[in-house]
């Protein structure tokens, strides 16, 4: 069976979309695992982790926008 260029382009686009969905599913699985571990932490450790994440997000935003 011979596939024309238009159909091959559609097939390639679908394959790419499937790959993106697979990557997102892997990311969701990892997030679920992290959430499970996070739920097992004591409150003091949870607060420390939240604070660290917040600090890193602020630092990244400052770097991204050139703010000192």
C-alpha positions as CSV (number, residue, x, y, z in Angstrom):
1,X,0.0,0.0,0.0
2,X,1.4,3.4,-1.0
3,X,0.8,6.4,1.2
4,X,0.7,9.9,-0.4
5,X,2.5,12.9,1.2
6,X,-0.7,14.4,2.6
7,X,-1.7,11.2,4.4
8,X,1.9,10.7,5.6
9,X,1.9,14.2,7.0
10,X,-1.4,13.4,8.9
11,X,0.1,10.1,10.2
12,X,3.3,11.9,11.4
13,X,1.2,14.5,13.2
14,X,-0.9,11.8,15.0
15,X,2.3,10.0,16.0
16,X,3.7,13.2,17.4
17,X,0.5,13.9,19.4
18,X,0.6,10.4,20.8
19,X,4.1,11.0,21.9
20,X,3.2,14.2,23.7
21,X,0.3,12.5,25.4
22,X,2.6,9.7,26.6
23,X,5.0,12.2,28.0
24,X,2.2,14.0,29.8
25,X,1.0,10.7,31.3
26,X,4.5,9.9,32.5
27,X,4.6,13.3,34.1
28,X,1.3,12.8,35.8
29,X,2.4,9.4,37.2
30,X,5.6,11.1,38.6
31,X,3.5,13.8,40.2
32,X,1.2,11.3,41.7
33,X,4.2,9.5,43.2
34,X,5.5,12.8,44.6
35,X,2.1,13.7,46.1
36,X,2.0,10.3,47.8
37,X,5.4,10.8,49.4
38,X,4.5,14.4,50.3
39,X,1.3,13.3,52.1
40,X,3.4,11.0,54.3
41,X,5.6,13.8,55.5
42,X,5.1,15.5,58.8
43,X,3.7,19.1,58.8
44,X,7.1,20.8,59.5
45,X,8.7,19.0,56.6
46,X,5.8,19.9,54.3
47,X,6.1,23.5,55.2
48,X,9.9,23.5,54.6
49,X,9.4,21.8,51.2
50,X,6.6,24.3,50.2
51,X,8.9,27.2,51.3
52,X,11.8,25.9,49.2
53,X,9.6,25.4,46.1
54,X,8.2,28.9,46.5
55,X,11.8,30.3,46.9
56,X,12.9,28.5,43.7
57,X,9.9,29.7,41.7
58,X,10.5,33.3,42.8
59,X,14.2,33.0,41.9
60,X,13.4,31.5,38.5
61,X,10.9,34.3,37.8
62,X,13.4,37.0,38.8
63,X,16.1,35.4,36.6
64,X,13.6,35.1,33.7
65,X,12.6,38.8,33.9
66,X,16.0,40.2,34.8
67,X,14.9,41.4,38.3
68,X,17.4,41.6,41.0
